[in-house]
């Protein structure tokens, strides 16, 4: 399987993670304790993810000799991917157990019974962005 195909599939999966995270956490957050997520963090994840996705796709499909296909766009895309990953991993922190006298119990997640979907998506995003970075640095894309 070629690197281009792998990067293309991972790009599609990254788009799914950005959209599902927004759908899951973008509405009103009534969860208490470990399930509360700052709206600003979700917004950073969404905005950085959309910018990363758009610039990355343009970078991938633009001819190498064009202005849009240049190294600067690739670097900008990767920077936004890394911001998205960091925001996503910070979102995962909400699943850490709360300890202490005043800690409240978390509410059940609406799409799953635990952190499985979030963990799969955001750790997968980390791996995907590592692959994107490797592919860019080795000029495979």
C-alpha atoms as a printed R data frame, in Angstrom:
    type eleno elety resid chain resno       x      y      z
1   ATOM     1    CA   UNK     A     1   0.000  0.000  0.000
2   ATOM     2    CA   UNK     A     2   1.467  3.334 -0.991
3   ATOM     3    CA   UNK     A     3   2.103  6.206  1.386
4   ATOM     4    CA   UNK     A     4  -0.302  8.401 -0.571
5   ATOM     5    CA   UNK     A     5  -3.166  5.969  0.000
6   ATOM     6    CA   UNK     A     6  -2.365  5.687  3.709
7   ATOM     7    CA   UNK     A     7  -2.211  9.481  4.093
8   ATOM     8    CA   UNK     A     8  -5.497  9.841  2.193
9   ATOM     9    CA   UNK     A     9  -7.291  7.319  4.410
10  ATOM    10    CA   UNK     A    10  -5.880  8.898  7.568
11  ATOM    11    CA   UNK     A    11  -6.975 12.331  6.326
12  ATOM    12    CA   UNK     A    12 -10.546 11.073  5.988
13  ATOM    13    CA   UNK     A    13 -10.436  9.495  9.442
14  ATOM    14    CA   UNK     A    14  -9.053 12.717 10.928
15  ATOM    15    CA   UNK     A    15 -11.989 14.615  9.415
16  ATOM    16    CA   UNK     A    16 -14.385 12.155 11.066
17  ATOM    17    CA   UNK     A    17 -12.701 12.678 14.456
18  ATOM    18    CA   UNK     A    18 -12.981 16.468 14.176
19  ATOM    19    CA   UNK     A    19 -16.662 16.317 13.177
20  ATOM    20    CA   UNK     A    20 -17.664 13.684 15.752
21  ATOM    21    CA   UNK     A    21 -15.895 15.535 18.553
22  ATOM    22    CA   UNK     A    22 -17.826 18.676 17.651
23  ATOM    23    CA   UNK     A    23 -21.112 16.765 17.484
24  ATOM    24    CA   UNK     A    24 -20.472 15.010 20.781
25  ATOM    25    CA   UNK     A    25 -19.235 17.958 22.786
26  ATOM    26    CA   UNK     A    26 -20.380 21.052 20.917
27  ATOM    27    CA   UNK     A    27 -23.841 21.263 22.464
28  ATOM    28    CA   UNK     A    28 -24.768 22.035 26.017
29  ATOM    29    CA   UNK     A    29 -22.547 20.229 28.458
30  ATOM    30    CA   UNK     A    30 -24.613 19.099 31.412
31  ATOM    31    CA   UNK     A    31 -22.077 16.547 32.559
32  ATOM    32    CA   UNK     A    32 -20.498 16.993 35.925
33  ATOM    33    CA   UNK     A    33 -17.055 16.170 37.198
34  ATOM    34    CA   UNK     A    34 -14.837 14.395 34.760
35  ATOM    35    CA   UNK     A    35 -17.228 14.717 31.817
36  ATOM    36    CA   UNK     A    36 -17.256 18.519 31.764
37  ATOM    37    CA   UNK     A    37 -15.340 19.927 28.831
38  ATOM    38    CA   UNK     A    38 -14.554 23.583 28.282
39  ATOM    39    CA   UNK     A    39 -16.351 24.933 25.236
40  ATOM    40    CA   UNK     A    40 -13.248 26.916 24.303
41  ATOM    41    CA   UNK     A    41 -11.226 23.685 24.097
42  ATOM    42    CA   UNK     A    42 -13.811 22.092 21.815
43  ATOM    43    CA   UNK     A    43 -13.835 25.256 19.695
44  ATOM    44    CA   UNK     A    44 -10.029 25.218 19.378
45  ATOM    45    CA   UNK     A    45 -10.216 21.536 18.387
46  ATOM    46    CA   UNK     A    46 -12.872 22.225 15.758
47  ATOM    47    CA   UNK     A    47 -11.388 25.400 14.251
48  ATOM    48    CA   UNK     A    48  -7.831 24.056 14.163
49  ATOM    49    CA   UNK     A    49  -9.101 20.752 12.775
50  ATOM    50    CA   UNK     A    50 -11.072 22.391  9.968
51  ATOM    51    CA   UNK     A    51  -8.177 24.702  9.024
52  ATOM    52    CA   UNK     A    52  -5.776 21.748  9.151
53  ATOM    53    CA   UNK     A    53  -8.062 19.603  7.016
54  ATOM    54    CA   UNK     A    54  -8.677 22.251  4.359
55  ATOM    55    CA   UNK     A    55  -5.032 23.314  4.076
56  ATOM    56    CA   UNK     A    56  -3.812 19.702  4.135
57  ATOM    57    CA   UNK     A    57  -6.170 18.619  1.349
58  ATOM    58    CA   UNK     A    58  -5.135 21.636 -0.753
59  ATOM    59    CA   UNK     A    59  -1.490 20.770 -0.075
60  ATOM    60    CA   UNK     A    60  -2.038 17.146 -1.105
61  ATOM    61    CA   UNK     A    61  -3.916 17.836 -4.346
62  ATOM    62    CA   UNK     A    62  -2.046 20.946 -5.559
63  ATOM    63    CA   UNK     A    63   0.773 20.386 -8.038
64  ATOM    64    CA   UNK     A    64   4.240 20.553 -6.512
65  ATOM    65    CA   UNK     A    65   5.288 23.487 -8.643
66  ATOM    66    CA   UNK     A    66   2.273 25.638 -7.724
67  ATOM    67    CA   UNK     A    67   2.157 28.205 -4.939
68  ATOM    68    CA   UNK     A    68  -0.493 26.192 -3.098
69  ATOM    69    CA   UNK     A    69   1.567 23.017 -3.202
70  ATOM    70    CA   UNK     A    70   4.600 24.612 -1.633
71  ATOM    71    CA   UNK     A    71   6.364 23.732  1.593
72  ATOM    72    CA   UNK     A    72   4.845 26.636  3.527
73  ATOM    73    CA   UNK     A    73   1.298 25.288  3.178
74  ATOM    74    CA   UNK     A    74   2.457 21.848  4.301
75  ATOM    75    CA   UNK     A    75   4.111 23.302  7.401
76  ATOM    76    CA   UNK     A    76   1.046 25.423  8.215
77  ATOM    77    CA   UNK     A    77  -1.174 22.359  7.821
78  ATOM    78    CA   UNK     A    78   1.003 20.273 10.104
79  ATOM    79    CA   UNK     A    79   1.053 23.032 12.722
80  ATOM    80    CA   UNK     A    80  -2.751 23.095 12.770
81  ATOM    81    CA   UNK     A    81  -2.874 19.283 12.891
82  ATOM    82    CA   UNK     A    82  -0.642 19.352 15.970
83  ATOM    83    CA   UNK     A    83  -2.843 21.986 17.641
84  ATOM    84    CA   UNK     A    84  -5.844 19.748 16.917
85  ATOM    85    CA   UNK     A    85  -4.092 16.734 18.421
86  ATOM    86    CA   UNK     A    86  -3.084 18.581 21.594
87  ATOM    87    CA   UNK     A    87  -6.634 19.899 22.024
88  ATOM    88    CA   UNK     A    88  -7.993 16.391 21.475
89  ATOM    89    CA   UNK     A    89  -5.666 14.882 24.048
90  ATOM    90    CA   UNK     A    90  -6.677 17.599 26.508
91  ATOM    91    CA   UNK     A    91 -10.294 16.637 25.861
92  ATOM    92    CA   UNK     A    92  -9.352 13.084 26.867
93  ATOM    93    CA   UNK     A    93  -8.238 14.411 30.256
94  ATOM    94    CA   UNK     A    94 -11.933 14.713 31.152
95  ATOM    95    CA   UNK     A    95 -12.013 10.933 31.505
96  ATOM    96    CA   UNK     A    96  -9.392 10.833 34.242
97  ATOM    97    CA   UNK     A    97 -10.992  9.868 37.536
98  ATOM    98    CA   UNK     A    98 -11.687 12.681 39.960
99  ATOM    99    CA   UNK     A    99 -10.497 12.139 43.492
100 ATOM   100    CA   UNK     A   100 -11.004 14.238 46.540
101 ATOM   101    CA   UNK     A   101 -13.521 15.321 49.070
102 ATOM   102    CA   UNK     A   102 -15.489 17.592 46.731
103 ATOM   103    CA   UNK     A   103 -15.157 15.618 43.497
104 ATOM   104    CA   UNK     A   104 -18.440 14.834 41.809
105 ATOM   105    CA   UNK     A   105 -19.307 11.702 39.890
106 ATOM   106    CA   UNK     A   106 -19.427 11.981 36.107
107 ATOM   107    CA   UNK     A   107 -22.553 11.497 34.051
108 ATOM   108    CA   UNK     A   108 -22.855  8.745 31.479
109 ATOM   109    CA   UNK     A   109 -21.627  9.635 28.017
110 ATOM   110    CA   UNK     A   110 -24.438  9.749 25.468
111 ATOM   111    CA   UNK     A   111 -22.737  7.790 22.668
112 ATOM   112    CA   UNK     A   112 -20.904  5.151 24.630
113 ATOM   113    CA   UNK     A   113 -20.514  3.783 28.114
114 ATOM   114    CA   UNK     A   114 -17.004  5.083 28.555
115 ATOM   115    CA   UNK     A   115 -14.010  6.741 26.989
116 ATOM   116    CA   UNK     A   116 -13.518  4.118 24.267
117 ATOM   117    CA   UNK     A   117 -14.689  6.178 21.306
118 ATOM   118    CA   UNK     A   118 -12.833  9.315 22.431
119 ATOM   119    CA   UNK     A   119  -9.687  7.335 23.188
120 ATOM   120    CA   UNK     A   120  -9.764  5.565 19.832
121 ATOM   121    CA   UNK     A   121 -10.381  8.779 17.931
122 ATOM   122    CA   UNK     A   122  -7.842 11.010 19.624
123 ATOM   123    CA   UNK     A   123  -5.012  8.493 19.998
124 ATOM   124    CA   UNK     A   124  -5.703  7.523 16.379
125 ATOM   125    CA   UNK     A   125  -5.464 11.204 15.466
126 ATOM   126    CA   UNK     A   126  -2.091 11.403 17.221
127 ATOM   127    CA   UNK     A   127  -0.818  8.424 15.238
128 ATOM   128    CA   UNK     A   128  -2.236  9.890 12.034
129 ATOM   129    CA   UNK     A   129  -0.548 13.247 12.548
130 ATOM   130    CA   UNK     A   130   2.743 11.491 13.297
131 ATOM   131    CA   UNK     A   131   2.338  9.700  9.943
132 ATOM   132    CA   UNK     A   132   1.486 13.025  8.230
133 ATOM   133    CA   UNK     A   133   4.602 14.605  9.706
134 ATOM   134    CA   UNK     A   134   6.789 11.650  8.711
135 ATOM   135    CA   UNK     A   135   5.332 11.644  5.173
136 ATOM   136    CA   UNK     A   136   5.973 15.374  4.834
137 ATOM   137    CA   UNK     A   137   9.530 15.206  6.203
138 ATOM   138    CA   UNK     A   138  10.450 12.306  3.922
139 ATOM   139    CA   UNK     A   139   8.770 13.981  0.913
140 ATOM   140    CA   UNK     A   140   6.446 11.021  0.493
141 ATOM   141    CA   UNK     A   141   3.529 13.419 -0.079
